[in-house]
Amino acid sequence: MRATLTRPGLCRVEQIMGTAITLDLADDLPPATLRGLADEVFAWMHEVDARFSTYRPDSEVCRFDRGEVLLSEASTDLRFVLETCADLWGATDGFFDAYATGGFDPSGFVKGWAAQVASDRLVAAGAVNHCVNAGGDVRVRGLSPSGEPWRIGIRHPWDAMAACLVLTGTDLAVATSGVYERGRHVLDPRRGAPASGLRSVTVVGADLGVADAYATAALAMGTPGLNWLSRLDDHTHAVITDNARQYHSVDLPLAD
């Protein structure tokens, strides 16, 4: 009788933050250990959603925005996000603006940051081979269940069933900001109007929160974002414009 090869690890999907959060653990650890690690990841993502959702009136970020929570009373996580958003505003010449809509909305950073923290905690716990996918913001570490580097498809902005590019690697943070699902939800903070010119921006780096914010900022810039992205240190990018032109860094980690 031939032995049946079983897939090591665990895969789980939950709907959180208004999107699908997918966790793929590729380490050959005891099932109970894997389930415990997954429980911790999703508990963290639910905690972030409860604290930072702009759609939940009782979230800490909404109560802070209404003045019901003072800065001195804010949680450590909220203070960190406030400080980081201020730093990112400076680093992007004001195009990453958590106050662009009038109130404080750090969504362009929080989802990527939350997935990055989840990934860092998995590494610290010994689960060094994994993929955390937070609605298209992806953090991969180590190897996939096949023993090969992870492959990350970048959604085609006009065809939800197709990928326009496939990236590969063992330690990548890949964030994409686009207008194909939520419409032109990213504002150009200088004009106070929806950004235009770019349909999809993908940024690849080492930290998913930063990559998420940079992708949002470049989308807000419109076509000038192409030059800005090309000057970013330690990051690569892929961009598709409104008129379907595609550009990417020469050293983007493309799959063969």
Secondary structure, DSSP 8 states (H G I E B T S, - for coil): --------SEEEEEEETTEEEEEEE-S---HHHHHHHHHHHHHHHHHHHHHH-SS-TTSHHHHHHTTSS-GGGS-HHHHHHHHHHHHHHHHTTT-S-TTTTSS---HHHHHHHHHHHHHHHHHHTT--SEEEEETTEEEEESB-TTSSBEEEEEEETTEEEEEEEEEEESEEEEEEEESTTT-S-SEETTTTEE--SEEEEEEEES-HHHHHHHHHHHHHH-TTHHHHHHT-TT-EEEEEETT--EEE-TT--B--
